[in-house]
Amino acid sequence: MENLIAPLIAAPLLGAAVLLLGGRRLDRVGHWVGTLLSATSFVFGLILFADLLGKDAEHRTLTQHLWTWISVGSFQADVTFRLDQLSMTFVLLITGVGSLIHLYSVGYMEHDERRRRFFGYLNLFLAAMLLLVLADNYLLLYVGWEGVGLASYLLIGFWQHKPSAATAAKKAFLVNRVGDMGLSIAIMLMFTTFGSFAFGPVLSHTGDTSEGKLTAIGLMLLLAACGKSAQVPLQSWLGDAMEGPTPVSALIHAATMVTAGVYLIVRSGAVFNAAPDAQLAVTVVGAVTLLFGAIVGCAKDDIKKALAGSTMSQIGYMVLAAGLGPIGYVFAIMHLVTHGFFKAGLFLGAGSVMHGMNDEVDMRRYGGLRKYMPVTFITFGLGYLAIIGFPGLSGFFSKDKIIEAAFAKGGTEGWILGGAALLGAAITAFYMTRVMLMTFFGEERWRNQPTRSPQAPSAEPAAEHRGEHAEPHPHESPKVMTIPMIVLAVGSVFGGAFFSIGDRFLHWLEPVTGHSEGDSPLSAAAVTGATMVCLVIGVAIAWAQYGRKPVPVVAPRGSLLTRAARRDLLQDDFNHVVLVRGGEHLTRSLVYVDHTLVDGVVNGTAAGFGGLSGRLRRLQNGFARSYAVSMFGGAALLVAATLLMRAV
């Protein structure tokens, strides 16, 4: 069965090659070709999953060696794939949710003249992410890591005729390069420390290495994860990435790019387990980001950017759990999978709303849409209930486990992390209830509203191709879009319970990630009760503010915190002042030092020798009489010196 691992990656890679190189002759069928090859990869994944289920837990690791990539002295890099319980989980998520997003895109991108290219990029994204999670060594993982960065750049900037989209793509690409430097440095440190960068030698010999070296490797891996998973301080690209088509947002936020950092940390668990300082840094980053993203999501009127803040926060939960070590590894991946269902459903639901609203993204111009889009309302609503942790739905099982694991860390650290996770749950309930109320309830604020001016934030440009009127005419999306939403809604409802029955997900991953219970000062019932109280408080505050009162079409000025949250808590301002302005000042200082000191020394030396040579050249003027006088003067000096020495 291990021979199916390579075809698993090859199917979407073939789709990308055919669609991007096949030319316009494929325009009519390219979207179905891309969807079929994505689904083919999912079928291969199901076959391999069934094969793993038939094996004992200790034998559920398949490897496939294709060829030796680089061999120079002791440096050897192989193209070898590794399929175990952890990578299998990601394979099913990537190909399953990815195929549903492909199917949804058939309807969503129907009127885009570059639809074939779009599906080629989607296939490339899936192939790169599959390579990332199936690689058997960090160098091959790095190839997939960079492939994901390239695909995200192409898809975020797909509508490059929009300056905002082109800028967002460049921003995502550049911010991720900072994280990529962390991964490249970590790989170099691994090779110098272990003599290899394959998972086996690195992860099995951490006990023979100094804690300092492991801490350095762990911090570099964390930097890489911060870039891909949009964690503080490399989170600024995620909101701008909403400039891409909505299916891209669903793919990035649910099945591919932002999950890569969580995978990297959990896969490298042996490194972090042996480096407590690096592990602590992971938990701090996760806790800060889950609150950071939640606060940002509270103030966004753009439905996609509100969901982007939500993604940042939910990935923060996963990173927090991953930083807890064996207490939280399983629950980080469990929440990642359930999040894949409900976040993909939420983004596709947002795209469905935009599809029926002339691509309007401002929730203040929505309202009352539940009776016009019943399927979208129900599926989006189930995703909403799942993400806030409503009892019985998927988020209830996965997020509550993370909160329990945070308290199980023990001591002051456990109380701080657990408190942050509970606060995040309350804020999540608030901002997601706000999204539901502003979109599907209340008065119909989209009626008789003036058309946006050209200076207003631009929406997705498909409406101009559909020839729709200025005033929206809300309607349900076609079945090719609603069917994937329904499937994801089913996963949002039942996924968590399915994984939790008999602790089947824990037993599935434990041979790879390990697991320990920790020592929680609170019982599971107490944590669940506290979480429910936070949920009710968040929903109640949102209802009081947006359910009982009319929602103004123009956002009020708001408090200082609200204004800061609208500007992403000033993250771009901070980056501009510290990095851009700081870089400019540093560059000017270096130029000044170069011109005054370096060039001064060089030019001064040259000028000194030039002046000296100019004076010496006067002695060589070409006149015989001058040379005769010089010779006579020299002879006179010699005679005088000789006489003086004899007199003495």
N, C-alpha and C positions, 0 to 999 in steps of 0.2 A: 504493500500500500504506500510505502514511502515514495514510490515513483510518481505518485499523484501530487506531491508537494510542488514540484516545479511547474506542472501545468496549471496549478492553482494560481500562480503568479503570471504565467505566460498568457492566460486567456484575456485578462484586461489589457495586458501589455500589447498583445496582438491587436486588440481593438483600437488602442491608441495609435499604433503604427498605421493600420488600415485607414482609419478615419482622418488622420492628419496628413497622410501621404496619398490617399486615394483620389483626391480631386473632387470636382463638382459632380461627377457622375454618381457619387454616393449621397448627394444631398437629400434625395427622396427617402432613402432607407437607412441613412447613417445612424439615426437615433435608435432604430430597432436593432441594428448591429451592435451598438454599444451596450444596450440594455441586455441583449441576448448573451453577450460574452461575460457581462457582469454576473448574470444569473448562472451561467455555466460554472464560473468560479465558485459560486455559492453551492452548487450541486456537488462539485469536487469536495468542498469543505464538509458537507453533510456526510459524504461517503467516508472521509477520513475520520470524522467524529464518531460515526458508527463503529469504525474499526478500533478506535481508542477505547470506546465503551466496552468492547469485547475483551479487552486485556486487563490484567491485574494492574493495580495502581502503580506499582514500581516498574512496570514495563510499558508505560504509556508515553514513551519518548521515541519518536522516529527521527532519523537523520537521513539526509540525502546529499551526498557529495557529488558535485558536478565536475569541477576542475580546480586546479591550483591557479589562482589568479596572479599572485606575485611570489617569487621565490628568489631572494637575494641573501646569501649567507644564512644567518639565523632568523632572518625576517621572512616569514611565510604567511601569505593570506590566501585562504581557500574560499571558494564559492560553495558553501555548505549550508543547508537549511536544517532547522531544528523545529520539530513540531511536538509540543507537549501540552499539558492541560492549560497553561497560561496562554501560549500562542494560539491554541485552538479556540479559546474563548474570543480572542480578538479577531481571528479569521471569520468566525460566524457573525460577529457584530459588523465587521467591515463589509463583508460580501452581502449579508442579509439586508441590513439597513441601507447599504450602498445601492443594492439592486432596486429597493423600493424607491429610493430617491431618483434613480435613473428613470423608472417608470413614471413617476410624478413629473419629471422634467419633460417627458414627451409632450404632455399637455401644456405645461407652464411655458416652455420655450417654442411653442408651435409657430409663432409668427416671427421668430428671429431668423434672419437670413443666414446667420452663421451657426445654426443649430448643430450641424455636423461637427464642426470644430469644438463646440462646447462639449459634446459627448466624448470626443477624443480626449479632451482634457480631463473629464470625469474618469474615464478609464485609466488614464495615466496616474491620476490621484490614487485610485484603488490599488494599482500595481505597485506604486512606490510604498504605500502604507503596508501592503502585504509583505513586501521585501523587508521592511523595517522590523515587523514582528516575527518573521520567520527566519531571520538571519541567525547563524550559529556563532557569530563573532561580532565584536563591536565595530570593526572596520566595515564589514558588509552592512551592518545596521546603519552606519554613517551614510552609506550610499543611498539607502532608502530614506534616511532622514533628510538628505539634501534633495532627493526626488520629491518628497512631500513639500519642501519649501518652494521648489520650482513650480509644481502644480498649483499650489496656493497662489503664487504670484500671477500665474496665467489666468486663474479663475476669478480672483478678486478684481483684477483689472480687465476682465473680459470685455466690458463696455468701455474700452480705453478712450473712446471719443469724449467721454465725460472726464474733465480734469480731476474731479474728486475721486473717480475710480482709479485713474492712473496713479494719483498721489497715494491712495490707500494701498495699492499693490506694492509700490516702492517702499512705503513705510513698513508694511508687514515683512517684506524681504530683508530690509536693512536691520530691523530690530531682531529678527530671527538669526541674522548673521552673528550678532553678539552672542546669543546662546550657542550657536554652532561652534564658535571658538572654544567655548567651555567643553563641548564634547570632544573636539579634536585634541585639546590639551589633555583631557582625561585619558584618551586612547594612548597618547604618547607616554603619559605617566604609567599606564598599565604595562606597556611594552618594556619600559626601562625597569619596572619593579618586578614583573612576573615573567618577562621574556616572551610574552604572548598577549594577544587581545581576544582570544577565544573564550567563550563563556566558561567552559570547563576548567581550564587552568587558572583563570582569574578568580572565579567565585569559590573554588575549592581550596585556595591557598591564602585566603585573607588572614587566617590565623597565624601564618608565618611571617606576616609583614607588620611593620611598625604602624602604630595608630596615626602618627603624623602623616605618613604617605597616604593612608587610606582616607584620612580626613580631606586631604587635598584632592584626591580623586573624587570623593563624594561631593565636595563643594562644586567642582567643575561639572559633574553630572547634574547637580541641582541647577546650575546656571543654564545648562542646555534645556532642562525640563521647563524652566521659567520662560524661555523663549518660545518653545513650541506650544506649551499649555497656557500661555498668557497669564503667568503668575507675577506678582510684584517681585522685582521692579521692571519686568519686561512685558507688561500687560497692555501697553498703550496702543498696540496695533489692532486689537480685537474688535473694538467698536467701529473703527474705520473700515474693517473688512466687510461690513454690511453693505458696502457699495457694490459688491458682487451680486449676481442673481441669487434669489432666495434659496434655490436648491443647493447652491454652493455653501451658503450659511449653514444649512442643515447638515451637509456632509462634513464640513469643518468642525462644527460644534458637537456633533453626535457620534460620528463613526470613525473619523480619521484624525486630523491634525492635532487638536487639543488633547486627545487621549494619549498621544505619543509620549509626552513627558511622564505621565503616570506609569505607563508601561516601562519606561526606562528605569524609573526609581524602583518599582517592584521587581523587575528582572534583576537589578543590581542590589537586591536586598542584602546579600551577604556582605557587601562593601559597607553599607550603612549600619548594619548590625554591629560591625566591628569598629565603627567610627561614631561614637555617641554625639560628638559635637556637630558633625555633618547631619546626623539624624535629627538633632534638635533644630538645626537651621531649616530642615524640611518642614517640621511641624510649625515653626514660626511663620514661614512663608505661606503655608496653607491657611493658617488661622487668620493672618492679616488679609490675605486675598479673598477669603470667603466673606469677610465683612466689607472689604473694599468694593467688590463686585456687587454685593447686595445693596449697598448704599447708592452706588451709581445707578442701578436698575430702578430705584425708587423715583428718580427724577426725570427719566427719559420719556418723552412723548412719542418718539419714533418707536413703533412696535418692535422692529428688529433690533434696535439698539438696547431696548429694555431687556429683550431676551439674551442679547450679548452679555450684558451685565450679569444676568442670571447664570449664563454658562461660566463666566469667570468665577462666580461664587461657588457653583457646584463642583467645578474642578478643584477649587480650593478645599472643599470637603475631602475630595479624593486624595489630594496631596497631603492634607493633614493626617488622614488615615494611614497613608503610606509612610509617613514620618513616625508613626507610632511603632513601627517594626512588626514583628510577628503578631502583635495584638490586632493590627489593623490592615495588613496586606490584603487579606481575603475580602474585607468589607470595602476597601478602596476599589477593587475590581468589580465587586458586586454592584456598587453604586454607579460605577462607570457603565456597566451593561444596562441597568435600569434607566439611567440617564440617557443612554443611547436611544431607547424607545421613546420616552416622553419628550426629550428635547427635540429629536427629529420630528415628532408629531407636532410639537408647538411651532417649530419653524415652518413646516409645510402648511400648518393651519394659518400662520401669518401670511404666507404666500398666497393661500387661497383667498383670504380677506383682501389682500392687495389686488388679486386677479379680478375680484368683483367690485373693486372700488377705484378703478382707473389708476392702479398702482400708487394710491395714496398711502403714506406710511404714518402720518400724524394721527395718533389715537384721538386727539381732540376733535378731529373731523369724522369720527366714527359714531358709534352709539346705535343701539337698537338693532343690531345686525343679526341677532339670533333667529328672528322670524324670516329673514331673507336667505340665510345660509344655515339651515338646520344641521346638516351633516358636519359642516365645519365647526359649528357651535358645540355639538356633542363631543366630537373627537378632541377639539382644543380644550374643552372643559374637563375631559378625563385626563388629559395631559397636565392641566392645571392642578387638579386634585392630587395627581401622582407626585408632582414636584413639591407641593407644599407638605407632603407627608400625611395625607388623609388616611385614616385607618383602613387597612385592607388593600390599599393600592401599592404599587411597586416601591415608590419613594418612601413609604412608611417603613418598609422592612429594611431597606438599604441605608437610608440616612439615619434612622434610629440606631442601627448597629454602629455607625461611625461615632455617634454621640456617646453611646455606651463605652466604646473603645477609648474615647478621649478621657472619660472619667476613670477608666480602668488603668490609665497611665500611672495614677496614684500621686499622692503628695500635692504640693502647691501647683506643680505643672499640670497635673490632671484637672484640678479645679479651674485653672485659667483656660485650658483648652476646651474643656467641657462647657464652661460658661460662654466662650466665644461661639461654639457650635450651636448652643441653645439660642443665643441672641441672633445668630444667622438664620435659624429656623423661623423666628418671629418676623424678621425683616423679609424673608422669602415669602411668607404668607401675606405680608402687606403688599409688596410690589406686584406679585402675581395676581392677587385679588384686584388690585388697581387696573392691571391690564385687562382682566376679564370684564370688569364693570365699565371701563371706558370704551371697550370694543363692542360688547354684545348687549349691554343694558343701557337704560336711560333714554333720553330723547335722541332723535335722529339729527345729529349736528351737521351732517353732510348736506342737508337740504339748503338750497338758496344761499350757498356760500360762494364768495367771489373766487375766481380762478387765481391760483398762485402766480405771483410775479416771477419773472426770470431769475430774480435774485434769491428767491426762496430755495430752501434745500431741495435738490432734485430727487425725483423718485425714479424707479426703474423705468427705462424708456420703451417698454413694450406697448404702452397705451397708444403712443403715436402711430404704431404700426397697425393697431386694431381699429383706428379711426373712431374712437369713442368720443362722446360728448364731454363737455367740461364738467357737468354735474354727474356724479356716479349713479349707476343703476345697479344696486347690489343684486347679485345672483349667485346661485350655487355653482361650484366648479364642476367640470366634466368628470365622469367616472374614472378616467385614467389618472386623475389627481386625487379623487376622494378615496379610491380603493387603498392606496398606500397609507393614507391617513387613518383609515379604519383598522388596518392591520397593526399599525403602530399603536393605536389606541388600545387594542386588545393586549398588546405587550405591556403597555403602561398600567393596565388594570391587574393582569395576572402574573406578570414576570416576577415580581418580588416574592409573592406567595409561593410560586413554583420553586424558586431557588431556596426558599427557607424551609420547606417541608422536609423534615428529617435532616436538616443541615446539609442538604445534598450539594449545594454550591461550595460550602466549606470543605466537605470531604473531597470534592472534585479538585480543588486548587491546593489543598494542604500539602500534598506530596512535593509540590514545587515551591510554594511560598512559605510553608511552615505556619504554625498557629500556636498562640498561647492565650490564655484567658485574661491574664492581668489580675489586678486586685482593685476592683472598683469599690469606692465607699458607698455607692448607691446601687440599689437593686435595679434589675431591668424594668420592673413595674414602675419604680420611682422615676427613672429616666423617661419612660414613655409618658407618664403623667405630666412631667414637666414640659415635655415636647408638645403635648396636646394643649397645655395652657398657653404656651408661646404661640401655637398655631391660632388658637381662638383670639388671642389678643391682637395678633397681626391682621386677621380677617376683620375683626370688629373695628379697628382703627381705619382700615381701608374703606369699609362700608360707611362709616360715619362721614368720611371725607369725600367719597366719590359715589356712594350709593344713595345717600339721603339728600345730597345737595346737587344742584345742576353743575355739570362740568363746563367751565368756560371754554370757548373755542380758542381764545388767546390765553396762554399760560400766564398766571400772575407772576409778579416779580419774585416772590417767595423769600424765605430766610436766607441768611448767609450760607448755611449748609446746603440748602436746596440749589442755590446758584452755583456753588462749588461742585455739587454732584452733577449738575447739567454739563459742566465743563470737565467731567470725568475726574472730579476731585483734584483738578489742576495738574493732572499728570503730564499733559502736553506742555503746560506752562513751565512746570518744573524742568522737564527735559530741555525745553528751549533755553531757559535761563542757565541751567547747570551745564548741559552738554553742548548745545548749539552756541550760545553766547560764550560759555566757558571755552569751548573749542576755538571760537574766533579770537578771543583774547589770548589764548595760549599760542595760536598761530601767529598773531601779530607780535607777541613777545619773542617767539623764536625767530621771526623775520628780523626784528630789531637787533637781537643778539647776533644773528648771522651778518647783518649789514654793518653793525658797529664794531663788534668784537672780532668775529671770524674774518670778515672781509677787511676790517681795519688792520688786523695783524698781517694778513696776506698783502693787502695793497700798500701798507706802511713799509713792510720789508722790501717789496718791489721798488717803492719810491726811493728808499734809502740807498739801495744798490744802484738805482738809476742815477741818483744825484752824485754818488761817488764816482760812477763810471763817467759821468759828464765832466767832472772836474779832472779826472785822470786823463781823459782824452785830449785835454789841452796841451799835455806834454808831448803828444804825438801829432804835431801839426804839419809835418812834411817839409819844413824849411831846414836846409843844411846849416845855416848860420845859427839857428836855435840849438841844434844838436851840438855844434862846436862850442857854443857858450856853455851848454850843460856839461860837456866833457871837461872844458877848462875849469868850470866851477867845481866839479867833482875832484879833479886833480888837485886844485888848490886846497880843497878841504882835506884831502888825504895828506898832502905835504904839511899843512898846518897841524893836523892831528899827530903826525909822526914827530914833528919838532916839539910839540907840547909834551908828548910822552917821554922823549929823551931829556927834556928839561926837568921833568919831575923825577 
